[in-house]
């Protein structure tokens, strides 16, 4: 089972918007690391 492409696009856009990382840098992250950054950004911006 592969990771849904729509979800991957959402994660990449979210991280790029907040950290201004390149597409290549974000895609080079392991899945669990990318998900962790999304969670950390969400926690930091939900206040």
LUMPA-226871 format. One record per residue: residue in one letter; x, y, z of N, C-alpha, C in turn. Coordinates in steps of 0.05 Angstrom, whole numbers, padded with zeros to 5 digits, always signed. Layout:
residues N
AXYZXYZXYZ
...
END
This chain:
residues 47
X+00017-00024+00000+00000+00000+00000+00018+00025+00000
X+00012+00043-00018+00029+00067-00019+00015+00090-00006
X+00030+00111+00000+00019+00135+00013+00003+00151-00008
X-00021+00160-00001-00037+00175-00020-00023+00200-00030
X-00023+00203-00056-00009+00225-00069-00020+00252-00061
X-00047+00254-00057-00059+00279-00048-00048+00287-00021
X-00045+00268-00003-00035+00273+00024-00006+00282+00023
X+00010+00270+00006+00037+00278+00003+00039+00307-00007
X+00023+00314-00026+00022+00342-00036+00015+00361-00014
X-00005+00354+00002-00013+00371+00024+00010+00375+00044
X+00024+00354+00051+00046+00356+00070+00068+00373+00059
X+00075+00369+00033+00097+00384+00021+00090+00414+00020
X+00065+00420+00012+00057+00448+00011+00057+00461+00038
X+00048+00447+00058+00047+00457+00086+00074+00463+00097
X+00093+00444+00093+00120+00449+00103+00134+00471+00087
X+00131+00471+00061+00143+00491+00044+00133+00519+00052
X+00107+00522+00057+00095+00547+00064+00107+00558+00090
X+00111+00541+00109+00121+00550+00136+00151+00552+00138
X+00165+00534+00125+00194+00533+00128+00210+00542+00104
X+00196+00545+00081+00209+00554+00056+00231+00534+00047
X+00227+00509+00054+00246+00488+00044+00240+00482+00015
X+00259+00472+00001+00255+00464-00026+00240+00438-00028
X+00228+00434-00051+00213+00409-00056+00231+00385-00052
X+00255+00387-00063+00275+00365-00060+00281+00359-00031
X+00285+00380-00015+00291+00376+00014+00268+00362+00028
X+00244+00370+00022+00220+00359+00035+00216+00330+00027
X+00219+00325+00001+00215+00297-00009+00237+00278+00000
X+00260+00289+00007+00282+00273+00017+00278+00264+00046
X+00259+00276+00060+00252+00268+00087+00239+00241+00087
X+00245+00225+00108+00230+00200+00112+00201+00207+00118
X+00183+00190+00111+00155+00195+00115+00149+00203+00144
X+00159+00188+00163+00153+00194+00191+00165+00222+00200
X+00187+00229+00188+00199+00256+00194+00182+00278+00182
X+00173+00274+00158+00155+00294+00145+00129+00297+00161
X+00117+00275+00169+00093+00277+00185+00098+00291+00212
X+00121+00286+00224+00128+00299+00249+00131+00329+00246
X+00143+00338+00224+00145+00367+00219+00118+00379+00215
X+00100+00365+00201+00073+00375+00198+00060+00378+00226
X+00062+00359+00242+00051+00360+00269+00063+00382+00286
X+00088+00386+00284+00102+00407+00299+00093+00435+00290
X+00090+00439+00264+00081+00464+00253+00052+00469+00262
X+00036+00449+00260+00008+00452+00269+00006+00460+00298
X+00022+00447+00315+00021+00453+00343+00031+00482+00349
X+00051+00490+00334+00063+00517+00339+00044+00539+00328
X+00028+00533+00309+00011+00554+00297-00018+00553+00306
X-00024+00535+00324-00052+00532+00333-00058+00548+00357
X-00040+00565+00366-00044+00581+00390-00058+00606+00384
END
